[in-house]
Amino acid sequence: MPPLAYVCVRPELEAATAEHASFQRALGVSTGDLDRIDLLSDELPERALDSYAGFVIGGSPFNVTDAAKSDVQVRVERDLERIARAALDGRTAAFFTCYGIGVVTRMLGGTVGLDTPEPTSASQVSATADAATDPIFGPAGASYSALTAHKEGSRAVPPGAVLLGTNDACPVQAYRVGDRLYATQFHPEPTPRDFADRMHFYRSTGYFDPTAFDAVAAAVLQADVTEPPQLLRRFAQTFAV
């Protein structure tokens, strides 16, 4: 069994398949060396928490702040919390992205709100002093560009978390809890091409003005996002041993 698993929380099959491939490339693992666990289809097996050295959790059109949630979304959030708690307990390691950071923030007793959205774009992320000494985030340097597209965000760093990345639009961009649980608001895995392709699946879902699709995609394709994938590469090198 591969040491790492990609956790799918996207209902759109083609978008999820492309995201899996993006994570595989960013992590630096070979084809077949990144299992896929689809939480939309099945509950997370308890044995999975002790079977993998680490989990990477993809994004989703779900929001923690959604007023009405399907039974599937409720189950997904419960299973994501199980992964986070396993990482806190030292059973595994986990890297949550986008929607997942909201799940972890809420689990830790923090607040997720709708007042720090970012449109589909490349955003500049500033590292904190704590990031400089972090084995995953430290080599990224003082600032870097990352791809963002989200409607909600953590209003403050949740209890017990160490802030690693920030910017003016969304102050909680990345944090660590303990030494095995990481979470980012931005998407660390896609290339600009991947992100522009992903836009097709979410054209009318509120992440960007659909009438400006070509302009937004063109701006994304010009982005320089070399550092975020390296975060995942170091995560794999650190924990997938």
C-alpha positions as CSV (number, residue, x, y, z in Angstrom):
1,M,0.0,0.0,0.0
2,P,1.4,3.5,-0.9
3,P,2.4,5.6,2.1
4,L,0.2,8.6,1.1
5,A,-3.4,8.9,0.3
6,Y,-5.3,11.7,-1.6
7,V,-8.7,12.4,0.0
8,C,-11.3,13.4,-2.5
9,V,-14.1,15.7,-1.4
10,R,-15.1,17.0,-4.8
11,P,-18.5,15.8,-6.3
12,E,-17.2,16.6,-9.8
13,L,-15.5,13.4,-11.0
14,E,-13.4,14.9,-13.7
15,A,-12.2,17.7,-11.5
16,A,-11.4,15.3,-8.7
17,T,-9.4,13.0,-11.1
18,A,-7.4,16.0,-12.3
19,E,-6.8,17.2,-8.7
20,H,-5.5,13.7,-7.8
21,A,-3.0,14.0,-10.7
22,S,-2.0,17.5,-9.5
23,F,-1.3,16.2,-6.0
24,Q,0.7,13.2,-7.4
25,R,2.9,15.5,-9.4
26,A,3.4,18.1,-6.6
27,L,4.2,15.4,-4.0
28,G,6.7,13.9,-6.3
29,V,5.3,10.4,-6.2
30,S,5.1,7.9,-9.0
31,T,1.9,6.7,-10.7
32,G,0.1,4.3,-8.4
33,D,2.0,5.6,-5.3
34,L,-0.8,7.9,-4.2
35,D,-4.0,6.1,-3.2
36,R,-7.4,7.9,-3.7
37,I,-10.0,7.8,-1.0
38,D,-13.3,9.2,-2.2
39,L,-15.3,10.4,0.8
40,L,-18.3,11.3,-1.5
41,S,-18.8,7.6,-2.1
42,D,-18.0,5.9,1.2
43,E,-17.2,6.5,4.8
44,L,-13.5,6.6,5.7
45,P,-12.5,3.1,7.0
46,E,-11.0,3.2,10.5
47,R,-8.1,1.1,9.3
48,A,-7.1,3.8,6.8
49,L,-6.0,6.0,9.7
50,D,-3.3,3.6,10.6
51,S,-2.5,2.4,7.0
52,Y,-1.1,5.7,5.6
53,A,1.9,7.8,6.8
54,G,0.1,10.9,5.5
55,F,-3.1,12.2,3.9
56,V,-3.5,15.2,1.5
57,I,-7.0,16.6,1.4
58,G,-8.2,18.3,-1.8
59,G,-10.6,21.2,-2.2
60,S,-14.4,21.2,-2.6
61,P,-17.3,23.4,-3.6
62,F,-18.7,22.6,-0.1
63,N,-18.4,25.3,2.6
64,V,-18.2,24.8,6.3
65,T,-20.6,27.8,6.6
66,D,-23.3,26.3,4.3
67,A,-26.7,26.8,6.0
68,A,-28.1,23.5,4.6
69,K,-25.9,20.4,4.3
70,S,-26.7,17.1,2.7
71,D,-26.1,13.9,4.6
72,V,-23.1,13.3,2.4
73,Q,-21.5,16.7,3.4
74,V,-22.1,16.1,7.1
75,R,-20.4,12.7,6.8
76,V,-17.5,14.2,4.8
77,E,-16.9,16.8,7.5
78,R,-17.0,14.2,10.2
79,D,-14.5,12.0,8.4
80,L,-12.2,15.0,7.7
81,E,-12.2,15.7,11.5
82,R,-11.3,12.1,12.1
83,I,-8.2,12.5,9.9
84,A,-7.3,15.7,11.6
85,R,-7.6,14.1,15.1
86,A,-5.5,11.2,14.0
87,A,-2.7,13.6,12.9
88,L,-3.0,15.4,16.2
89,D,-2.6,12.1,18.0
90,G,0.5,11.2,16.0
91,R,-1.1,8.3,14.2
92,T,-0.5,9.9,10.8
93,A,0.2,13.2,9.1
94,A,-2.2,15.4,7.2
95,F,-2.1,18.4,4.8
96,F,-5.6,20.0,4.5
97,T,-6.3,22.5,1.7
98,C,-9.0,25.1,1.0
99,Y,-12.4,23.7,2.3
100,G,-10.4,21.4,4.7
101,I,-8.8,24.3,6.6
102,G,-12.3,25.4,7.5
103,V,-13.2,22.0,8.9
104,V,-10.0,21.9,11.0
105,T,-10.5,25.5,12.2
106,R,-14.0,24.7,13.4
107,M,-12.9,21.4,15.0
108,L,-10.3,23.3,17.0
109,G,-12.9,25.8,18.3
110,G,-12.2,28.6,15.8
111,T,-14.6,30.5,13.7
112,V,-15.1,30.3,9.9
113,G,-16.8,33.2,8.2
114,L,-17.6,34.8,4.9
115,D,-15.8,38.0,5.3
116,T,-12.3,37.0,3.9
117,P,-13.1,35.6,0.4
118,E,-10.6,35.6,-2.5
119,P,-11.5,35.3,-6.1
120,T,-9.9,32.9,-8.5
121,S,-6.5,34.4,-8.8
122,A,-2.8,34.2,-7.7
123,S,-2.4,35.8,-4.3
124,Q,0.8,36.8,-2.5
125,V,1.3,35.1,0.8
126,S,3.6,36.4,3.5
127,A,5.4,34.0,5.8
128,T,5.3,34.6,9.5
129,A,8.3,34.4,11.9
130,D,7.2,30.9,12.9
131,A,7.2,29.8,9.3
132,A,10.9,30.4,9.1
133,T,11.7,27.6,11.5
134,D,9.1,25.2,10.1
135,P,10.5,22.2,8.1
136,I,7.8,22.4,5.5
137,F,7.2,26.1,5.1
138,G,10.7,27.5,6.1
139,P,12.4,26.9,2.7
140,A,9.5,28.8,0.9
141,G,11.0,32.1,2.0
142,A,9.5,35.4,3.2
143,S,6.7,35.5,0.5
144,Y,5.4,33.5,-2.4
145,S,2.5,33.5,-4.8
146,A,-0.3,30.9,-4.4
147,L,-3.5,30.1,-6.2
148,T,-6.7,30.9,-4.4
149,A,-10.4,30.7,-4.9
150,H,-12.6,30.5,-1.8
151,K,-15.8,32.1,-0.4
152,E,-15.1,31.5,3.3
153,G,-12.0,31.7,5.6
154,S,-10.9,31.3,9.2
155,R,-11.5,34.6,11.0
156,A,-8.5,34.0,13.3
157,V,-5.9,31.4,14.0
158,P,-7.8,28.7,15.9
159,P,-6.7,27.7,19.4
160,G,-3.5,25.6,19.4
161,A,-2.5,26.5,15.8
162,V,0.7,28.3,14.7
163,L,0.2,30.8,11.9
164,L,2.6,30.2,9.0
165,G,1.2,32.3,6.1
166,T,-0.9,35.4,5.9
167,N,-2.0,38.3,3.6
168,D,-4.3,41.3,3.9
169,A,-7.3,39.7,2.0
170,C,-7.3,36.5,4.1
171,P,-5.1,36.7,7.2
172,V,-5.2,33.0,7.9
173,Q,-3.6,31.4,4.8
174,A,-1.7,28.6,6.5
175,Y,-1.1,27.1,9.9
176,R,0.3,24.1,11.7
177,V,-1.1,22.2,14.6
178,G,1.3,20.1,16.6
179,D,4.0,18.8,14.3
180,R,2.0,16.6,11.9
181,L,-1.1,18.6,10.9
182,Y,-0.9,21.4,8.2
183,A,-3.6,23.4,6.6
184,T,-3.7,26.0,3.9
185,Q,-6.5,28.2,2.6
186,F,-4.7,28.4,-0.8
187,H,-4.4,25.5,-3.2
188,P,-0.7,24.2,-3.1
189,E,-1.0,21.4,-5.7
190,P,-2.1,22.9,-9.1
191,T,0.0,24.4,-11.8
192,P,-1.5,27.5,-13.4
193,R,-2.7,25.3,-16.3
194,D,-4.3,22.9,-13.8
195,F,-6.1,25.8,-12.1
196,A,-7.3,27.3,-15.4
197,D,-8.7,23.9,-16.5
198,R,-10.4,23.5,-13.1
199,M,-12.2,26.8,-13.7
200,H,-14.4,25.1,-16.4
201,F,-16.1,23.0,-13.7
202,Y,-16.9,26.0,-11.5
203,R,-17.8,28.6,-14.1
204,S,-21.2,29.4,-12.6
205,T,-20.6,28.8,-8.9
206,G,-19.5,32.2,-7.7
207,Y,-15.7,32.0,-7.6
208,F,-15.3,34.5,-10.5
209,D,-17.5,36.5,-12.9
210,P,-18.4,33.9,-15.6
211,T,-18.5,36.7,-18.2
212,A,-14.8,37.4,-17.4
213,F,-13.8,33.7,-17.8
214,D,-11.2,34.3,-20.5
215,A,-9.6,37.3,-18.7
216,V,-9.4,35.4,-15.3
217,A,-8.0,32.3,-16.9
218,A,-5.4,34.3,-18.8
219,A,-4.3,36.0,-15.5
220,V,-4.1,32.6,-13.8
221,L,-1.9,31.2,-16.6
222,Q,0.5,34.1,-16.1
223,A,1.0,33.3,-12.4
224,D,4.3,32.1,-11.0
225,V,3.5,29.6,-8.3
226,T,6.7,27.6,-7.9
227,E,6.8,27.5,-4.1
228,P,3.4,26.0,-3.0
229,P,4.0,22.6,-4.8
230,Q,7.3,22.4,-2.9
231,L,5.4,22.5,0.4
232,L,3.8,19.3,-0.6
233,R,7.1,17.8,-1.9
234,R,8.6,18.5,1.5
235,F,5.5,17.1,3.3
236,A,6.0,13.8,1.4
237,Q,9.8,13.8,2.0
238,T,9.2,14.3,5.7
239,F,6.4,11.9,6.4
240,A,6.2,9.3,3.7
241,V,9.1,7.3,4.9
